[in-house]
Amino acid sequence: MNLLAVTNYTEILTSAMSWKLHNAMWPGLVGKEENSTEPPITLETMLDLTQNSQNSVGGYDGVDMFLFFPHLDIDAQEDDIRKLADHIAERGLNVGTVVAPIWKETGGGSAMGSSKDRENFILSVRKACRYAGILRDHGVRTYGSIRIDSATSVDEWIKNPAEGTRLIAQTFQECGRIAADHDEILVAEGEICWGGMHSWQDMLNLLEETDMPANVGFQADLAHTYLYMLGYNAPEHRLLHTGYTEEEFWDAYKHMTDQLRPWTYDFHVAQNDGTVHGSGDHDKTGRHCAADDSNGKLDITRCASYWLLNKHGKPRKEIQHICWDGCMLPNSKLLQPSTWDTILSTMQAIRTQYQQTHH
C-alpha cells in the first residue's frame, strides 16, 4: 500500500534526509489543573525547557503543540498566529504535529455521537487545518500532521461495536476530505482509552474502514502500543501474557507493527512501565515514564526501529520527525532540565542507530 499523498506538501515532507527531534508541549497541560498540586505549565516555560536543552550533538529541532487554552487559541486571528510563529522561529525551533481539540470539553464532540457532536468534531478539525496551514505558510512548519482520536469512551463504543466503528469512520472520512483540501494528514493516536481505537486490531479495523490512507493514518506511541500488546481494555486482542519471554515480546511486536506501520505517519518516543494511569476521558491510558525510568519495560531504540524503518531496514519517508511524549509526568519531573536532556539524548541515539538497525 502506498500511503504517500500526491500533494505538494507531502512531496516536501518526503524530501527530508533525517528525522527532526521534537518536544511535545501538551505534557504541560494533560492531567494538569489550576489551583492544584499539578497546575498547567505555560507554553513559554515549555519552550524555554526545549530551547535550553543542548548537548555536544545538538538540541531539539522543534515542538509539537496542542491547539487549545491555556497554551493556544485555535480561533486566534492570523496576525496573532504569525506572531507566535515568529516567536518560535526566533528560538531556532520548528512546529511539527499539532493536536486538534476534538473533545467535547474543548468544543468538539464524540466521533460516533449525535449529529451535533460529529459536527463539532469536524469543525474542530477544520479549525486545526486552518491554524496549521497558517503556520505552514509562515514557514515555521514544513512537516508534521494533525492528531485526532475518536473522542469517545470504550464503554460507549462497546455497546454496539460495528455501528460505532462505522460512525467513527464516517466522521474520519469527512475530516479526511477537509484535510485533503488543506493538504494535511490526520493521524489517529492509538490509546487504549479511546473507543474503536483501544486495541491494535480495532485500530486497524477503523483505519481500513475509513480507507483514506493518504489523509487519515496512525500516530504510534511506544507507551500506548505496548499496552495494545498486553490487551488492556481488549483482552481478546492480547498478544502477550504474564511472564512472556523476550522472544515472545519481539514476535508480538513484529506482528503488531507489521499491521499498523504501513498506516503510520507520526511517531512518539516514550517509555512505559506496563501499568495504566489516568482518569475521566483518559481512564486507563498509557503511563508515560521518564526515558531512564528503572521500571521501564521497553528497549526504546530497538522498539522505535520497528515503526521508523521499512521492511528493508531503511527510514520510512512518511515520517519526518519524532517527538517525545511525557504526558502524566509530574511537574517536579517536567520542570527539571535534566529530564529533557535525557530525552534529547535518547532521541539522538535513535536517530544515529536507525542507520545500522535492521530487523
Order of alpha helices (4+ residues) and beta strands (2+ residues): alpha-beta-alpha-beta-alpha-beta-alpha-beta-alpha-alpha-beta-alpha-beta-alpha-alpha-beta-beta-beta-alpha-beta-alpha-alpha
